[in-house]
Amino acid sequence: MNNIENKILIRSMRDVFIDALRIKMKENNRIFFVSADFGSPALDGLREEFKDRFINVGIAEQNLINVAAGLGLEGYIVYAYAIAPFITMRAYEQIRQNLSIASQINPINVNLIGVGAGLSYDMSGPTHHCLEDLSIMRLLPNFSVFSPSDWKLAENFIDYSINNNNPKYLRFDSKALPAIYENIENLDFENGFYELAKGDKICLISTGYMTHRALNTAKILNNIGVIDIFMLKSINENSLFDKIKNYKYIITIEEGFIGNGGLDSLVSKIILDYQSGIRLKRFGINDKYVFELGDRNYLHKLNKLDENSIINEINKLS
């Protein structure tokens, strides 16, 4: 199904996910929510309704992971919530020791919700940008890494997060975004990707917010494939290769550092493992932080992540 022309309601991944989680918490008293003093209007109702299963640890992400891991080891289903760069990088040792390593011995269902993926906190500068998480969270054994492109994917991930008893990192954009998956059927989180448009010689592979960039690019050009990868770890590599094997060129697009273990590394590994002759072009952030101030479109243009820059490179390949 080609959803390039779809125009749907704009909503926040975080708010939709928390609303869906509230329903699950009513049905299942084994679900806990732990926050690092990071609020939202959607969170207020959750905190009021489930006072015995909502814990605010304060601005202490390392303790957030410790508390979440302890609850997880007792058999509870836990959602730990903080700003994306802080929950991943400030608490990385605790994530590695108490979740990644420990879950290899005992199953732990802890879901880390990081809000502010990529450059979505655009005006806050490099301290609040989150460009490394694609790479460092994919490194961890026993983890799943979920990078949704819209709020519908975030909403539908609830059941998967509850039913799969392993640590997971949920990489949410901070901006409200239009839906891509509103009318799509047969979505399979076990596959980890979805083909949004079929193409001829060139396929754009993207994740998170950049799938909107890929779809906008495909609107302008003809016969361009678009594949959205929403599971950056725990993906069906055989199935993905089957979708891309007939393309001449693959172009990866991500809000993360390229050549350092993110989306492009995932795709290049598959191409190499299958000894395919597919040529790979990568779009992302080069080996530097983004200090310039401006909205997301401005930052993308500076870093050649805008549609015009992508189209110029595609025209060179055609």
N, C-alpha and C positions, 0 to 999 in steps of 0.2 A: 504494500500500500504506500502511495506517495502522499505525504502529509505536508508538502511544501506550502500549499495555499491555505492551510488551516489557520484560522484566527479565533483564538479562544481567550477566555477570562485570564487576567493576570493575577497571580497569587504568590505568596511567599512559601517556599519549601518548608521552612521551620514552622510556620503557623498551621499549615495543613497537616503536617506530620504530628504536631502536638495535639491538634483536634482529633485526629484519628487515634492517637495513643490514649487519649482520655476515655474513649469508648472501650478500648481494650482493658484499661485499668479497672473499669467498672465490672468487667466480666472476669478478670483474673487478678486475684489478690496477691499473686506472686511477683507482680511487676512493681519495681521501684524506679523513682526518678531522682537523680542527684545533680545538682547545679552548682557551678562555681560562681555564684553571685552574679549571674548573667540573666537578666530578665527580659520579658516581652509581654505585651498584652495577652497573647495566647497562653502564656505560662501562668498568669494570675489565677485563672479558674482551676487549673490543675493543682496549684499549690493550696488553694482553699478547699478543694473537694477531697484531696487525699493527703491530709496533714500527717497521717501516720506513715505514708510511703513517699513523701517528698522531703528530701534533705538538701539544705543549702550549706555547703561547706565553707562559703566565703571565697575570697579571691585566693585560692590555694589549689591549683590544678593538680599538683602532685598528690595532695591528700584526696582530691576528687577520685583519682584512679585507685588509691589504696582502699577507700571506702567502697567504691564500686566493685573492686576485685573481691573484697571480703564478703559482700552480699552475694556476688556471683558464685563464690565457692560454697556458700550455704544453700545453693540451688535456686536462688532468685533470678529473675530476668531483670536486667538493669540497663537504664539509659542514663548516660553521663553527658552533661551538656556544658559547653564553654565555647569561647571564640576559637576558631580553627587553629591559628598558629600557636596559641597557648596550650590548648589541650594536647596537641601533637608534640610540639618541640620543648615546651617547658617541662612536660611530664614524660618525656620519651623513655627515660630509664625505668620509671614505674610501669609504663605500658609494656616494655620489653620483659621485665622481670615478672611482674604480677599477672600479666594477661597472656602475652605471647608464649613465654616459657611455661608458665603454670598450666595453661590450657592444654599443653601436650601431655600432661599427667592426669589432670581432672578437667572435664568439660566446664567451660565458663561462658555463659551467655551475657556478655557485657557489650553494649552498643555505644560507642563514642560518637556523639553528635558534635561536629565541628561546624560552626556557622562563620562564614566569611571566606569561602574558597576563592583561590586565585586572587584577582584584583577587585573583588566585589566590594571590599572596603576601600574604594579607589582613592578617596580624599584623605585617608588616614595615614598614608605613607607606608614605607617598607616594613615598619614594625608590625603593622596590622595586615599587610598583604600575606598571602599564604601560597607560596610557589614551590615549596619544598615537599609538602605533604604527599603529593602524588608519588614521589620517589621513596621517601623514608617509610611510609606506611606499607608500601608494597614489599619492602624488604622483610617484613616480620612474618615468620612462619606461623601458621594456624590462624592468621587473620584473613578476613574478607574486607575489601575496600570498595565502597559504594559511592559512585560519583554521578548523581542524577543530573539530567539536563532540564528537568521541569518539575513542577509540584505534583503532577499526576504520578510520576515515578516514585517520588518521595512518599506519597500517600499509599501507593500499592506495595511499598516495601515493608509495611508494618507486619504483615503475616509472616513474611520471609524472616524478618529479624527475630520474631518470637519463636519460630519453629526450628531455626538453625542454631544449634547449641555451640557456638564458637564466638570468639571476639570479633567485632566488626567496627569499621570506621565509616561513618556516614558523613560525606563531604558536601555540606549544603552551601548554596549561594546565599548571600545576605540580601540580595535584591528580589523584589517581586518580579516574576517572569511569566510570559504566556505559556500555555500548555502546548506541548508537542504530541503527547500521547493520549489525548482526549478520546479519539475514536479508533485507537489501535487495539486489535485483538491478538490473542495467542502470545502475549508477552511472557517470556520465560526467563526468570532471574537466574536459573541454573546455566543458561546459555551465556548471559552476561552482556549481550549486545542486541541491537535491533537495526535491521536494514530499512532506513527511512525512504530511500530512493535508489533505484537501479540506474547504473550508468553504462557507458561504453568502454572507454579506455582509462578513465580517471575516476578514482574514488576518494572522497574525503572521509577520513576517520577522525572522530572528535569525541570529546567527553565534557560533561558539565556544561557550563555556559557557552563554550565554544561550539556546541552543536547548533545553537542559534546562528552563530556566524556561518557555519557550514551550510545550513539551510538557506540563509540569505544569499550566499554565494551561488548556490545551485539554482536559485530563482533566476539569476541573471544569465547564467550559462546554460548550455544545452547538454543533455546526456552525461551529467555528472552524478556519480553515485554518492550516497551519504550513509554512513554507518555510525550509529551512536553507541559508544562503549560505556556502559554504566557500571559494570563490575570490573574494576581495574585489577582485582585479584579474585580468583575463583571464577575464571572465564573458560568457556569451552573452546579451546584453541583449534580443535579439529573442525568444529562448525564454523568458526570465524574464517579459517583458511579456505574452506569450501566456498564462502561468499566472495572472497577477494582474489581467488586464484586465476581468474580470467582477465583481471585488470592489468594494464601495462604499467600504470603509475598509481601509487598510493601516497596521499598527502595527509599527514597527521597534524592535528590542530589542538593545542592545549594551552591553558593558562598555568604554565609551570616551566621549570627549567628544562630545556631540551638537551638530549644526549646524556642524561643523568639518572635514568631509571624510571621515567614516567611513561606516559602513553606511547611515545615514539619507541621507547625501548621494548615495551610489550609487543608492539607490531613488528619491529625489526627482528626480534627473537623468533616470532612465528615464521616470518619470511625466510630466515636463515635455517630454522629447523627443517622446513619443508624443501630446502634447497631450490627455492623459487627464484626466477629471474625478474621478479617485480622490482621496479625502481621506486625508491622511497625518498620523499621530500618532507621535511619537518618544519612546522611552524610552532613557535613558542617563545619563551623569554630566553635570551642568551645569558651567558654566565655573568650576570650583574643584577643588582637590585634596582628597583624603579623609584628614584627620588623625585622625579617630576610630579607636580601636583596638577590635577585635572580630573575630569570624569573618565569613566571607563573607555568610552570611545576615543578620547584624546590619548590616553595611555596606550591603547591598542595601536593607534596610528603611529605613535612614536616608536613602537616596537614591531611595526610591520605585521600586526595581527588583524588589521582591518580588512574589509572585503576587497577593497581596491588592491592592496598588496598581494592578497591571495590570488585574485583574478590575474594580476600581472604575471605571477609565477606560472599559473595554469596556462596562460596564453603562450608562454615560452615552451611549454611541453607539447602543445597541440601541433 
